[in-house]
Amino acid sequence: MAGLACSRSADQTRNESGSSVTVGAQTMGRAWVDDKPYRFRAMAIDSIDELRVPVDGTDIEIVQLGRGRLSGQLDRATIGDVAFSKGSFSLPLCATGVLSSTHLTIGVLLGCSGTARSSSGVAHVGDIFINPAGVDHHNVYTGGARFAALLLDPLEMSKVCAGQRALSDPEFWSRQQHCRAADGDAAAAIERLIDLVMTRLGEQKSWARSTLDFWKRSILEAFASGVADFSSEDSGVIPSTSRIVRKVENYVDARRLRPIHISEICANLNISRRTLHRAFEDVLGIGPSAFLRHKRLCSVHSALRQLTPEDARVTEVATEFGFLELGRFSQYYKRLFGEYPNETLRRPHA
């Protein structure tokens, strides 16, 4: 499982329908419904069987190498046609086989109490493994480990990385690769984002399609960022920084009813992430991520001023505009507007 491991048992299958299914004489929690925009399942692991599907759409062979009863946790989710997961296991094991015959699989080693080794050599925490469709893999773990995994159409990853010369080329994702992220925090960022998104999916709400799309793209970009330094960015002539910033503003304003991700901007404006960052620092003195956050905060502020506590909750409005961490959102909001969002909501407006 190229840098993959696995996690949770006690079957807990969920989706928006909340319906239950029975397999034989056993009730398996709530059923997944294929026509729903997202699926989420959390399970405790007590045997190698659960690890054979480390992320939806995969099927591999697991051989337990260490003595004892295996334990761990596996959380799997799907948004649209993109599947992602986070898992852990407690004992040494070997994972082999073709992860998927039709889709690209990307794995990240989040932690390991022993040594992890792939077919390309020793793996370190934070390493990212790219496994194209139909390609065999072989991983050995001499201790317990934690992992995150992503399964998707390789063309979708190329689109997310538009503006980055190597990563936007589908050929890049068609080769089996073992990448070492230059950013040592990449794995932690991926894990944290997956935890946040899965927590929200576990709430079983009817999330807006735009919200789900934003979460999905955030997951994709988090994985892509780990290998971004694997390729060199363009170093040619940089277009007028003011013109770049204005184009971004126009693009965001035209889509103000939904959150926008940096990768989407780079793809649609055909510029690299580095060029975009330099343009914003030069013109506005802040990076593009901070700018987009400010735009979203302003959208929340405007929405709250038009609502009353009886109409909506701050949590719902913040989530609609792409904020997952409500505690941090409140801090950003207070810093920008001098009051907390619930104060804005309660304050009388003309």
C-alpha positions, -999 to +999 in steps of 0.1 A: +000+000+000+027+025-008+030+042+025-004+031+036-016+015+068-051+013+084-077+021+112-113+016+132-137-015+137-173-018+151-190-012+118-204+023+115-216+030+080-233+063+073-248+084+046-274+111+042-303+086+041-298+072+075-314+039+064-303+005+077-295-027+059-294-063+070-268-087+057-279-122+066-290-119+102-266-090+110-275-054+108-247-033+093-255+001+106-266+026+080-264+018+043-244+037+017-265+049-012-246+052-044-266+082-057-257+103-026-230+130-030-209+116-002-203+085+019-185+080+053-176+049+073-156+044+105-146+010+118-124-005+144-099-030+131-095-064+148-082-085+119-063-082+087-096-085+067-105-048+073-071-037+060-076-053+026-096-022+015-075+006+028-095+031+007-127+026-012-121+010-046-090-009-036-083-046-028-049-059-017-034-088+002-024-083+038+000-107+057+003-103+094+040-106+105+038-098+142+023-120+169-008-109+187-043-096+180-043-068+154-060-036+164-064-002+148-088+022+132-100+028+096-121+058+084-131+058+048-150+085+029-160+093-007-171+127-021-183+123-056-158+100-074-129+107-051-122+084-022-099+091+008-091+074+041-071+075+072-061+044+092-038+028+117-027-008+127-008-021+157+014-050+144+040-056+118+026-067+084+031-069+047+008-053+021+010-063-015-009-063-048-025-039-072-044-013-053-067-004-082-068-015-119-086+016-130-077+045-107-047+064-093-039+057-056-018+080-035-006+071+000+011+090+028+030+075+057+018+094+087+037+075+113+054+041+121+068+026+153+092+005+134+107+006+099+086+009+068+099-002+034+084+000-001+097-016-033+117+016-038+135+016-005+131+027+032+101+050+038+101+079+062+072+096+079+057+121+054+068+102+023+042+101-004+037+071-028+021+074-062+006+042-075-009+043-110-037+020-121-027-016-125+007-012-109+018-037-082+031-025-049+049-042-020+052-026+015+066-041+047+061-026+082+081-039+111+059-021+136+025-004+139+018+024+115-006+052+104-015+062+069-037+084+047-048+074+012-065+089-018-081+072-049-092+091-080-090+095-117-054+107-126-068+134-149-086+150-119-053+153-101-037+169-132-065+195-133-060+204-097-023+209-104-028+231-134-002+258-134+025+235-122+044+223-152+052+187-142+023+179-119-003+191-145+010+166-170-010+134-168+022+115-175+036+125-141+008+106-124+011+075-147+045+066-131+049+048-098+069+071-076+082+075-040+084+112-031+099+128-001+081+161+006+104+191+012+078+204+036+081+184+068+046+194+079+029+181+048+018+148+063+005+165+095-015+189+073-030+161+053-040+142+085-055+173+101-076+182+070-089+146+067-099+146+103-118+178+099-136+168+068-145+134+081-158+149+113-182+170+092-192+141+070-199+121+101-226+146+111-247+132+083-261+165+071-273+174+036-242+195+028-244+218-002-228+205-033-204+235-034-193+228+002-186+191-006-167+201-038-146+226-018-137+199+008-129+174-020-106+199-037-089+207-004-081+170+001-067+167-034-046+198-030-032+187+003-019+155-012-006+173-043+012+198-021+034+171-007+049+164-041+048+200-054+085+205-047+092+173-067+090+195-098+104+229-106+081+259-110+083+282-140+110+308-137+102+328-168+086+362-172+060+371-146+029+389-158+020+422-143+014+415-106-015+440-104-032+423-134-028+389-118-044+401-086-072+418-104-079+386-125-081+366-092-105+392-077-127+390-108-127+352-107-136+350-071-163+378-073-180+359-102-183+329-079-190+346-046-217+321-036-192+293-031-157+290-016-127+290-040-095+270-036-060+282-047-056+253-070-088+262-088-075+297-094-041+285-107-059+260-130-083+285-145-059+314-148-030+291-159-004+305-135+018+287-110+012+288-073+046+306-068+037+333-093+003+338-077+019+341-042+045+366-053+018+387-071-003+390-039+026+397-017+037+425-041+003+441-045-016+434-012+011+425+012-006+392+021-006+358+004-035+345-018-047+321+009-051+350+034-069+371+007-094+343+000-099+338+037-107+375+041-131+373+012-149+344+027-150+361+061-166+391+045-192+369+028-200+354+062-202+388+078-226+400+051-247+369+054-249+372+092-260+408+090-290+398+069-301+370+093-314+367+128-306+340+154-340+325+145-330+322+109-297+304+111-268+293+132-233+307+128-220+272+124-242+266+093-232+299+077-195+294+083-195+259+069-213+271+038-184+294+031-157+267+036-147+271+072-142+238+089-125+247+122-151+269+139-128+279+168-102+292+144-129+308+122-142+327+152-106+340+160-102+351+123-136+368+124-129+386+156-095+398+144-110+412+112-143+427+124-137+434+161-165+412+172-174+375+173-198+361+146-225+354+171-224+391+182-229+401+146-258+378+143-275+391+174-268+427+167-298+447+154-294+458+118-310+486+099 
